[in-house]
Structure formats: C-alpha cells, structure tokens
Amino acid sequence: MKILSITAQKPNSTGSGVYLTELVKEFHRKGHSQAVVAGVYREDEAELPEGVGFYPVYFETEKLPYPIAGMSDEMPYPSTRYCDMTPEMAAQFEAAFLEVITRAAKECQPDLILCHHLYFLTALVRRHFPAHRVYGFCHNTDLRQMCKTDLKREFIREQIRALDRIFVPQEAQREGTLKIYGADPGKIETVGMGYNSQIFRPGEAKEADGVTRMVFAGKIAEKKGVMSLIRSLSALAAREGALRREELLVQLAGSAGNQQEYGQICEMAAECPYEVRFLGRLSQPELARVYQSSDIFVLPSFFDGLPLTVIEALACGDRVVMTDLPGIREWLHRSAPGGDVRFVEMPQMRNTDEPVPETLPAFEERLADALLESIRTRERKTADVSRISWEGIGTRVLA
C-alpha cells in the first residue's frame, strides 16, 4: 500500500509528532511505500526511515513568512498560535501546504492519506482531495483549538465530518469528536497509544544512594502543571517526616513553551526547598535512561489526551503521580494494569485548559499529599504494558 502522512508541524518534537513518526516506522517495517508532508524550518532534519519520501513545507520563508503554526498555545519551538492567524496568514498557509501536498500526491499516488490533527490542514486536504481515502487522527489539542479558536470553525467541522475514518486515542476523545464535529459514530475508531518497547523498558537496579529521583517530561509550561509542581514541593517539604533537601532530586525534561513562563519557572525552581534540574529536550534513549534511574514520574498537566510519557515511564518501572485527566484512569486500568499510579483531583477549570487560580492552592496540597505517599511507598511494581504497541495501532489503522 502507498501511504501519505501529513502534519502541519514538526514530525518529531511533540507527542503527535512522535505518534506520526512511530506509525511511519511501523508501516515501513510492514513493507508499505510512504511519504510524509510536514511543516518545518529549513534547518530541521526529519527522523524518518530510509526510503520514506519527505516533502517539507518551510515556515519563515517568502511563501510562509511566520513561525510554524502550533496546535498548542506554547510549543517547544518558535510557533504561531492559530488564534492569531489573520485571513492573509490562513491563505498563505493554505496555498503553501496544498502546493506541496498536491506534488506529493501526484508523485506518490497514495492509496491512503493519513492526516494528524482534526483541524485546519486536515480539513483542507479533505476538501482538496475528494477522490482519495482520507483518515484523520485526533490528538486532543485539536479539540481544544475548536473550543477556543474561531478560525474557519464551521469549514473545519464540515470537512472533518466528511473524513472516511477518524482515529481517537481513548473514549474521552471519542466523546469530544462526536460533540464538537458532529461526526458519524460509525466512522470513529478508538486505537489507543503506543510506545517503543525497545527503548522504554526496565533498566538496571536503581542507584542505592538514599536519593529519591522524581522526573517530569513535557513542555516546561504552566499548563503542563510545572508551576504547581514546584509550589507543591514547598508544601511537601513542610509535611511531617518529609525528605531532607539532599534526599530528593526533581528533574524536568523538555523544552520551554512560553519564554516568559520559562523564566518564571526557573526563578521558582531556584527558591524551591529541593533541587530542581532542567535537563532540556532529550532524545528517546536519553529520556528512557532518566526514567530508568528515577523512582517517580509526575505529570500534573491540566489538559492532555493520552500522554505517551506516562506509558513510557510505567514501562521503565516508575511509580506515577498525575492529574485525574478525563478517561485516563479507565484506559490505564484496562491497557496497563498493575502499575503504581496515583491520581490527583484536578483544580476547577475554565476555557478548556486554564485552572481557576483560586482553586490551585488546594490542588497543590493534594499533589503534595500524593507525592509524599508515592515517596513513602518505595515499592516497585511493573505495569503490564504488553497490550500497548505501535504495531497494534498500525495494524488497526490499516485494517
């Protein structure tokens, strides 16, 4: 089969980018002919298997004179928010992408077009290629954009309904897709999330130095809960029987979202009662080694679909503390049973992904309680992640 995969942003820098890249690798292993269209900068290199055609759409050029359009308001690289797009910018976006996609489709003659994110670019592809089979992947940030941004909303809704198939990670996104787009329930397939079992797996025994190591992975941003995490560490230090400074190390793996926020987070970290290290963006093997040497993975995010980082951390043997995001508890119970996961009740939310400030102190106290419980447990449980794989997702998509 000949498959053309399409994304408006970088194919290797966010969860949705990893999703696209891993599926491309899986289809490559199955012997399918492929090409990828993605929005990038000229200095970027695509991490795709040999033989996969790459058709870049370059931002910050004469045709697209602005940064990459990002599905999140804060991306781990310079980006443009869809809510800030003018009609002229949207027209430039449409012309630049359709020129490259038309060339890719002519040269590759795909049997199947896979578009990532149920948003503007996927809608353009559906309208522009009526004779092709076009499938769309929901990555949750698209649902947020539809709720928060007016850009071409009715056009997007109409074209997403016209897709031949829609893939969602879990039940919460299925419900969101039905509600927001009015999609045909018969077109929606729940496919879950995969992980790379060759990289993310238990490592050697942890270093017996008396230090509890905690790790967060993702964008270093307020909406990922990083500010609340650091404030919760102050609450944790005040608990009876809390660890001394030298007994807890907190590591933040990932790139900055908003630079101003990042500066605030660095200042907060400098005043934290425990050491907070900024590891920067890591490759998958580097991140796996951090998970393997850590005890606790923490994800206090205020908005996520099915976070790949949670699965990867569980596969490496970490205990997990995370916000009780919609649908995640049930999905993990079915798909990755046996792990030590503590869920923290969310603060009150507004505008989809913004916590009500007055409810944050209570949330941060709950987070501190969950972290302390996880620290005191010390026991290592191994989650059964054997049912989760990119191979399984790839097979379901092609079926």
Secondary structure, DSSP 8 states (H G I E B T S, - for coil): -EEEEEESS-TTSSHHHHHHHHHHHHHHHTT-EEEEEEEE-TT------TT-EEEEEESSSSSS-S-EEESSSS-SSSEEEGGG--HHHHHHHHHHHHHHHHHHHHHH--SEEEEESSSHHHHHHHHH-TTS-EEEE--SHHHHHHHH--TTHHHHHHHHHT-SEEEESSHHHHHHHHHHH---GGGEEE------TTTSS--S----SS-EEEEEES-BSGGGTHHHHHHHHHHHHTSTT---GGGEEEEEES-BSSHHHHHHHHHHHHTSSSEEEEEES--HHHHHHHHHT-SEEEE--SS-SS-HHHHHHHHTT-EEEEE--TTHHHHHHHHSTT--EEEE----EETTTEE-GGGHHHHHHHHHHHHHHHHHH--------TT--HHHHHHHHH-
